[in-house]
Amino acid sequence: MVAHINRNNILVGLILGAASGASWPSMPTLNWLMPIVVLFLALFFIKNAFFTKDRHCTEDISVTKNSYFIKERYFKTFSYLAQGLLLGCFVVIIHGNHYRHVTEILFSQGASVTIQAKVISFVQPAVHGQQMLLSIQRINNVDLPIYARPTVKTFFNLPKENQPQLGEVWQYQIQVKPIVGQLNDAGFDSEQYYVSTQWHGKAVIESESGFNFRIKTSYSWRLWMHEKATSYLNEFDSKAFIVALAFGDRGLISDQQWQQLRDSGLSHLMAISGLHIGLAMAIGWSAGRIIKSLVCSVMGSSSSSVFRFIPLIISFSVALFYAYLAGFALPTQRALIMGGLVLFMLASGIHWSVWQILLYSLCLILVSQPMSILQASFWLSFGAIVIIYLSLWFYLSQHKRAKFNWRQIVIVQLGLFVGLAFLSIAFFGGVSWVSPLVNLIAIPWVSLVVVPVIFFCLVMTAIFHGSWFFSDSWLFNDGWLAQIWRLADFTLQPILWLLQFVEGAWLTLSSYWGVVSVLVALALIAWRFRFYSTLYIAVLIVLLWQLFPAGPRPEWQVQVLDVGQGLAVLIRKDQQSVLYDTGMSWQGGSIANSMIVPLLHKSGEQQLSGLVISHTDLDHAGGRTDIESALSPQWKRSSEYIDGYQACIKGQTWQWQQLNFEVVWPPKQVKRAYNPHSCVIRVSDGQFNLLLTGDIDAISEIILIRDNPLSDIDVMTVPHHGSATSSFPSFVESVKPKVAIASLALNNQWGLPNQDVKKRYQDNAIQWMDTAHGGQITISIYTNGWLIEQKRLNQYQPWYRQIVRKGLE
């Protein structure tokens, strides 16, 4: 028993150490491994030597025995936890340095390189062409060892005859690029995502290069199965879902279908993870039991003990095969590790509690993938397991003799809804209020009907389409296999109907509701198990401190968002906001949907007070329709004639939340607003003055300062992202703000900001800031002053951002 406790303490320490690695401010070099080993050994020897000696000295002194054993217990607990913590740090340093080393190899030969690489993913559609994952085996004729091969997300637009396929090896001329993402208070974090998936960079194939050619064709059985299966699915409505459930390929799922899955709470069914791998193991176990019975009946009952491992072996083999078809994605790997541990426990006769299985699984996953803790799927997977166990514990503690029944299923679904609400709000900005009921119907149906039928279809395709014996048979032809796959489509029709029926059932909630969900879940635990009351009070204090931080609150705020090459500025006061420009859009997405809407929803805002479009270039107005659809602005203004928009022209003034808005340019409204027609607005509270300049050019600037003296500006957005066509010397000298903020992408193709322009501001004693280096820039205005913060520079940032951005800060 003591050995189990000590082992568990080491595991807990290892988990804490490995999990902490994603938040370290810097990554220690490999030189730190030796001190860690020395500390680990010192703890081991001190623990054993000290208490062995003390045990002999106190064995005849009964008065001190109790205090001795208390000291021993606490010291050993601390020692084992510390040893585990050191092991976790050891693991993180190895992984972190390996990631840094492979990233350095990728960029060691310059930006334009010739590579030989293996295609390790299915080809997917992208904004301009297609995308895939490459594992680079050679860079500029330098072979890379297998442990140092970078994985890069590669974009291309190649003719059909040169289309790559999974498993092929190609030579390409590529442009390698670091991972440069946007950093805001909410929204997608591409830098974090790339690190969590162990991708080392991005690349663009030079399509016109004569160095692009196929070296080796594919012998991937996964590709063959994918092609054969999808050839039967073209006419089916459920094609995207079948391909996702069979191969983990979710590229065919449309935006509307993703929204339906989100609204219904069924998104988790499209990621091959615990539920799917568990079903594969159950199918394999059942098949193994049947095979074992047949073998034992033929060879005699005396041989039954020899073949007791048959169900275990077949169970794991089927799960492994399914994981292979799914491409061994990280959620699939996690499920396979946990399922493998359960099978190992059954094979060895060892008895582990659910908590021990969870501890061992967490340790194995974090030792092999410490950065996977940055993924939402990691927290959702383990959170679901813990909540299922606690829900059943909660129920069975009150019904000790209860057998498995529908009440337990309902309790589990309600537990998952309450327990995962916090994670759902934190990662996705809301919850599906129908998810308990929908999952109550969908999970049994998918588990007992859909997945087994898809498995049957895969097996039939493999046997009758891949076997030479059946390939020419008049009985087992393509028409027969098409009908089998039609059966899979038929089983998914109820799910398709259910998705349409519950469309729109998504509740967008602020982070405050996430805190409430945590308090409700902890209150239920504390009510049922009194010994958790202290924990509940401690967590309550921490959460209240986070909700109501000490210090004065700003009167209002200006947030210049990090949107890459574009502009989006939020003016916020009293839980209401006005948006100036919307950033870029692209096929299938926009800055508005990926960053602006999540940011507002996080603080509980469901509607914009106002929207101003400076001009209608794509990088300023690309997300206009998305903003109108998602946030329904109460009023809208533009310098271009747009239905439903008021004019934004010189001389107009209005007041919002005691803030004064004054338009100082352009002089008139136009049919198509280009850069010179940008709507320039001065926003003031009487003390602090902000100037929003859009993309005005030098001529507009000269006319503007001639007619409108602007000498009291505190903060100004730099016109046209710091282009040489704007920020004319007389304009900069006339306005002379205290701070100039440029919104732009790092290393953009236009070379912005122009260095002469940047120097012009600095020579006039104007502080220069830009979103490329600072991330989101927030100006907080108080009654007695104002404070400006750059999210990337003024707030704590983890070690990996410098590595993925190649130290470009």
C-alpha angles and dihedrals in degrees: 000000000000090000090053092051092048091047090050091051090053090049092049090050092048091051092049092047095047093043092051092059094082090063101045113125092223137009114244117225123249088264087080092065093079095056089048091053091047092050091047092052092043091055091048096051096039091051094051099037096045098049096039089056093044092049091060093045094052103036092102097039106081094181093064098039095087094050090045094054091046090052091046093050095050094043092049091048090051091044095052092045090050092048090051090047090053091049090051091051089048090056094047094050091052093049094042094050091045090053091048092047094051091046090052090050090053093055098033094096097048133258099296111056142154113235141182110214143165121235106236101176140045114269111259132192116260136188094272106018125320142321139210142162120259129194104208114222100172135021118197092339092311110124115222123216115244093252093054103049113126121225112219133184103231129201123199147158107207133161117263094255089060098046111138122225134205111281097018122126115223139178113226139175104224143175109229117212133186120240105264113174135172120261119208137145088267139006137069116334107204095181092057091044095053092050093047091053093042095241113151105200150326129268139190119208114229097231095195094054119115090214094076113104142132115261101179132014122230125268093177112143088198090060092047092051091046093052095045094046096046091049088069096045105060095103096044124101089213096054094114093051095045092051090047093050094044102041108011087245106141097167093105095057108107126224090252092053091049089052091050091049090050093048092051097043092239100115090108091065090067094059113076100231140120099335094047097043089046089054091049090052091048091051090048091047092052091048090047092052091052092048091046091052091049093048093046093048090052097043098035134261092273089072095055094099091055092058099042090111094059095091091046094049094046091044093055092041092055091047090048091050091051091048089051091052088050091054094246092277115187096259088049091050091051092051091047092052093050093044091047090054091053091050090047089053091052093046095049097041092236117147116220127174120233089258092054092050088050092049094049091046093049091049094051093046095047092045090053098033111018093163093055085085086080091067123093090221090062093058094040093051097049093035090056092050093050093046093048090052094046092046092053090044089051092052099040093049087065097037103038096172097039118132123216107289143149092276090066090052091051092047090051093050092048089047091052091049094052097035097047095040091091093053092044091052093044096050104027105022098242149015138255106243092201095050097103092055095039093049090047087063103030103046096057091043094049092042099046101031118013102045095042090050091049089049089051090050092050092050092047091049091049094048103039101031098038100042119088088211093062101027094087096036116124089215101050101045134139093274091058092049091047089058090051090054089047085063089060090051089050092054091053095052093088089053091050090050091048092052092054092045095056097037110139095028093122118119114206107213135180124239089261089070088053089059090049091053091053091050092049092050093047091045090056091051093045091048093052098036110037095195089070093061093095090052090050093053092047093051090045091056092049093048093047089050089053093047095047107032120191120256135052121311118232119254089226140341140220117207119193099196125219099242101151114237101004141051137265123159125182121203107197135187134155095354092308130105145197118204123212108199126340109231127232133332132199139180106304098003152034143200086250094062098036100044119002099049094045090048093054094042090051089064093043100258113143098171136038119232091212145355125207120190108198092196135332104256111133096248091057105032103023093112097043097113092043091053091047091050098044103034106024099214113223091221133014132197134187141162087230125073103258124161111257094015127114119223119271101202139137116291097029117125134177140164128234124177090344090305118123119225119197124180111215099173150071109033094216144012119259138199092241119021114213129176097290090052094057114141107244114200133188114208119193142166092195094269108040119052127198126188120201109195109176111196102320116161131225095270091052090048093053093050091044096055091042091059101028120042106213105181101134101061117136100186129015133181109234110249116250095357093290097308120166089239091068140040092062111199094247091050093051092045092047099047095033098174121193091238131024118198123198120197109210146126122262114258091359120184093250094058093239134203097048105229093224090055092049091049090049090061093044092048088057091056091253115145110237122215131167135185092231091072102020103039115210110007116210125193113197115197118204132182091260103033146325138265129207124204133185111209096211096045107029098040129064113272128188125245099256097067092072091048098049092044090047092238093298095147 
